[in-house]
Amino acid sequence: MTGTPEQVDYQQLAAEIMERCEVLGRISADPDHLVRVHLTAEHKIAANQVEEWMKRAGLQTWTDAAGNVCGRNEFGRGSAPALLLGSHIDTVPDAGKYDGPLGVLLAIAVAELINNSGSGLDVPLELVAFSDEEGTRFGNGLSGSYALAGAFEPAWWDYTDADGITFRQAAIDYGLDPDKVNEAARRADELVGYLEAHIEQGPLLEDADLALGVVSSIATGTRHTVTITGQAGHAGGTPYDRRHDALVGASELVVGIEQICSTGGTIGTVGRLQVYPGGVNVIPGRVEFSLDLRAETSPQREAALAEIEAAAAEIAGHRGLGWEIEQFYTSHETACAPWLQGAIAAGIRATGQSEAPMIWSRAGHDGMAIDKITDIAMLFIRCAGGISHAPQESVTVEDVALALEAYEEAVRRSAAAAVAR
């Protein structure tokens, strides 16, 4: 990737970015489905490829103690605090090619454009390809970015994957030293801010016929295990008026969750449901299902949970069932910094897009962790149908070209603004 600001062919560079997405999309544990999870052989192959592209962009590179691939160009500024760009390279099972990797590759392209322009930046530029945003393998999402933010939880080392391998053992097998993970931590005085480009993972930009948007905040979210307890019994021998069918009660509650959340601005999803004892001729005695709640603010989410709990109590009462909702994960809303939002909005307008709409992110992102040590902001890119976490995930080369142009301008403006602050 070459060119000066006067002669940059963003379309051509976008085509190269798309081809790089294809290259990463072929690095998978499954030849038929994209699966690339934390600390696997596929992860290492992808990390090595990303590091090579960072080097071509003029960056000094290293892999930190959490497995994040990092790069830095000081532009003669020495050890001054840097502007950090990043996203992740791990995937969910049967993933699309753009969730995470597109943001990493856009950051690399921006770094190369600035390096080749000869003008540099007013602050050093750093890049990071986070090792584990999705949490697919060990269930602890954002572990790479939490490590960089100095908030890695030692208890995570005991988490196991589906094969019983601990996080600690996987790190050792990968070539990392778990006892040195704190060396990945960055201090607040080492950074001036963090920017990330990411597909929207929703349909709002497409519905508005716009390519790019500015993230206002990242959603607050909680995850729960819901247990409905009834009485197992013979499918043929138990009359309806004596049944305490946990599955029927759970089903009623799942429908109630949809009704509560669809009218209240909170997003509620039941993604997994297990029925016990599971016989075709046995009335279900117990049901467990997952509940994922997301909202723009914590009060909205908490209000929805209170309604769901009231619905569970009502359903259990008239069906003679027990119920419990246990929370096992929480993340608080993360507001993006206005001064960085302004830089991204200016970058969007520089492409000729007259509007720079504000969108709150319904999905979680690495910025939620990085916000612990520096200001953050995000650029959203339109994706077809709003589809993500699926092979149908799709972006156009034209939108990627606009994103690259906007991102470069946002980086330049952010660097200048950081010096002026």
N, C-alpha and C positions, 0 to 999 in steps of 0.2 A: 504494500500500500504506500503510494507516494503522492506528492503534490503539495503545492503551496496554496494558501487561501484563495489566490486569484484564479487557480486552475484546477481546483478540486472537482473531480467527477464523482459526486456522491452516489449516483446510480451504479457506477462501476464498483465502487467500494462496497456498496450494499450487496451487490451480487457476490463479491468475495466473502462477505460476512455470511451470507446464506449458504455458500458452499462449505464454509467452516462449520456451520451448524449441521450440515449433512455429515461431515467428517466425524464430529462428535456423536451424532446420532447413530453412527454405525459401531460405536464402542459400547457394547452391551453384553450382559451375561446371557441373554436370550437372543438367538438369531432372528426370531420372528417378532419380538416385542422389545422396546427400549427399556432396559432395566440396568441402572448404574448407581449402585448404592455405596455408602460410605466405607472406606477402607478395604475395598475389594481390588482384585487385579484390574478390573475395568476402570475403577476410579483412578488407579495409578497411571494407566495408559492415557486416560483423558487428561490427568494433571500434567503429565510430561508433555503432552501435545500443547496444552495451554501455555505452559512455561516457555516452550520453544517460540510460540507466537509472541509472547511478551518480550522475549529477547530481540526478536526481529523488529519490535516497535521501539527499541532503544532503551529498554528497561533493564536495570540490574535486578536479578531475580533470586528468590529463595523459597523454600518450603518451610513454614513455621512449625512449631511444636504440636500444633493441632491438625496438621495436614493441609492447611490453607496454602495455596500457591500465591505468592506475593511478588510485586515488582515495584521499582521506584526509579524515577528520573528526577534528579535534583535541579536541573537547569542552572547549575552554578550557585544554588542557594544553600549548599551545605546541609547541615542537620536541622534546618528550619522546619517548623510544623508543616505537614503536607495535607493537601486535599486528597481524600481517599475515594476511589471509584470501585464498585464491586457488584457481584452477584454470585450465584452458586452454580456448581457443575454436577451435583448429584440429582437423581430423579426419583419419582415415584415408580411403582411397577406399571408397565405398559404405558409409558409416558409419551408426551409430545417432545419435539426437538427444541422448543424455544423457551420454555419456562426455566429461567436461570441462565443457561448458556448464551442466549441472545444478549443479555445484559453484560455478561463477561466479554463477549466478542465486540460489542459496541464500545466498551471501555478501552479495549486494546486498540481498536481502530482510532478512537479519539487520541489516545496516547501517541500513536504513530503519526497521526496528522500533525499534532502539535510539535513533536520531535522533528519532523521533516520540514516544518515551516520555518525553522530557525529562530522564531520569535520567543519560544519557551513560554513559561508562565511566571507570575510574580511569586509563586510558592512552589515547592516540590510537588510532584504528582505521584501518588501511589495507587496501585491496583491490587485487588484481592479476588481470587476465585475461591469462594468458600467451599469447604469440603463437605458440609452436612447441614443443609437447610431443611430438607424435607423430614428428616428423622425416620426414614423408611426402615432402616435396618435395626436400630436399637430403640426407637420410639422417643428419642430425645431431640426433637427438631431444634435447629439453630445452634447446635453444639459448636460448630466452627466459628460462628460470629460471637457467641458468648465467650469462647476462649479468647478471641481477639479483644473483646471488651473487658477481659479480666473477671468474668462472671461464670466461669466453668465450674460445675458442681462435681466434686470428687465422687459423690455417690453414683454418678452416671457410669463410672468404670465397671460397676457390677451389673449393669444391664446386659441382657443376653439377646442374641438374635434367634431366628427360628430354628437354627441348628444347635443352639445351646452355647455358642461361642460368646464369651464376654467381650464387652467393649474394650476392656484393658488388653485382652489377648489379641484382639483384632488389630489394635494400635501397634502392639509389639511386632506382630506378623507383617505389618505394613512398613515397619522400620522406624516407628516413632517410640519415644520414651515417655510413657504416661506420667512419670514422676517429674517431667520437665514441662508439662503442658502450660504452666503459668508463664513460661518464657514467650508464649504467643501473645501475651497481654500487651496492649498498647496503653499509654497514658493519655489523659485528656490534653496535656500540653504538647503532644506529638502530632495532633491533628487539628485542622481548621474546620473540617466538615466532611460529610459523606454524601455522595450522590449515587443513585442506582437507577438504571433503565430496566424496565420489565414489561412484559406483555400485561395487558390489563387483567386478563382472566375473568372478564365480564363483558357484557354487550353494550355498555353505555356509549363508548366512543363510536362504535359501529352504528348504533341507533341515531347518533347525532351527525353522522357522516363526517367525522373528524378522525384524523390519523393519530393525534397526540393529545395527552392531557397531563395535568399537574396533580400529584397526590396531595390531598389535604391532611390526611392522617391514616394510620394503619389500624385496623379494627381491633377492638378488645374481644377476646374469645375465652371460652371455657369448654372443657370436655368432661363428660359425666358418664358413669355407668348407671343405668336405670334397671332396677330389679323388681319384677312383679311376681308375687308368690301366691299360688293357689293350692289346689289339691289334685294330685294325679289320680286318675281313676280309669276304669274300663270304659272304652268308647261305646260299647253296646249296652252295658249294664247300668250306666249312671243316667238317670233322668235329667232333663234340662233344669228342672227346678232345684236339683241338688248339686249342680255343677258349680265348681269354682275354677273356671278355665282361665289360666294365666295368659294364654296367647290371645284369647278374645279381648281380655282387659288391656293387654299391651297394645293390641292393634287399635283399639279405641283411643288409647293415649297417643299413639303415633299420629293418627289423624288429627287429634286435638292439638298436638304440637304444630302441625302444619297450619291449622286455622289460627292459632295464637300468633305465630311468628309472621305469617303472611299479611296480617292486618296491623302489626305493631312496629314494623321497621327493623325487627331482629331477624336474623337468618338462623333457622334451626334445621339440623340435618340428622337423621337416623341412618347411619351407614352400615351398621352391623347388628344382627339380631340372632340370638341363639335360644333354642327351645329345648327344655328338659322335661322328661327323660328322652324325648325324641322318637318314640315309637309311633307307627302309623295308626295303631289301634289303641293309643293311650291318650287320655285327656292331658294336655300340658300342665304340669304342676309348678313350673317356674320358667320365667323368661328373662333374659338379660339383653339389653340393647344399649348401643352407644348413642349419645346425644352431643352434638357439636353445636354450640351457640356462639354467634358472632353479632356484634353491633358496633355502631359508630362510637357509642359511649358506654361506660360501665353502668350508669343508672338505667339506660334502656335495656341492657342485657339482664340486669338483676330483676327488673320489672317483669320481663318475659319469663324468667325462671320461676318467679313467684306465682305467675299465672299457671305455669306448667305443673308446679307442685300442687296448686289448688285443684287442678283438673285430675291429677293422679289420685288425690285424696277422695274426690267425688266418685271417680270410677271405681276405686277400690272399695268404697263404702257400699255402693249399690250392688257390687258383684261378690262381696265377701272375700276380698283379696288383700294381701299385704303389699306394701310398696316401699321403695327406698331409692333415693337419687344421691349418688356419691360423686363428688367432684374430684378429678385426678389431674387436672391441668388448668392453668389460667395464664392469660397474658393481658396486660392492660393496654388501653389505647395509646398510640404513639403519635403525637402531633409533629408534623413536619415544620421546619424552621422557616418563617416568612422570608428571610433574606435569601435563602436558597431556593424557595419556591419562586421568588421573583426572578432569579436568574434562569430557572427552567422556563418560566412563562415567557421571558424575553427571548430565550432560545427558540421556543415554539413559534413566536411571532416572526422571528428572523427567517423562518422557512416560507413565509407567506400565508400561514394559517392565521386567520384574523382573530380567532378565539383561542384561549388557553384555559379550557374548563377545569374546575377543581372537582376531583373525584376522591371519595374516601375508599381506601382499599379494603375490600371484604376478605382478602387473603392475607396471611402473615408473611413477613419478609425479614431478611437479615437486619434491616434497619432498626427493627424493634430492639435488637441487642445492642447495636452500635450507638443507639441514642443514649445509652448509659454513659458514654464518654465524649460524644461530640454531636453537633447539630446534624440532622439528616434531611434529605428531600429525595423525591422520586419522580421520574419521567415515565408515564404510561404510554404504551404503544397498542394500537388497535389490533385485536385478534379476531379472526373470522368466527362469527356466531358467539363470541365470548367463551369459546370452548377451550379448556385447559385440563391438564392432568389426564390427557387422552391422546391417542395417536392422531386424532383429527385436528389437533392444535395447528393453527396456520396463521402466517403473516405474509404480507406482500413485500416484494423487493422495493416497491415505491415507498411504502410506509417506513421500511428500514432505512432508506436513503434520507427521508425527512427526519427520522429519529437521530441518525448520525449527525446531520447538520445542526439540529437543535441541541444535541448533547454537547457537541464541540463548543458551540456558543455559550451554553450554560456553564461549562467548565471554565472557560476563559473569564466569564463574568463573575463566577463564584470566587475564582482565585483573586481577581482584582478587588472584589468586595471584602474578602478576608483580610487583605492588607489594610484596607481603609477602615476596618472596624476598630 
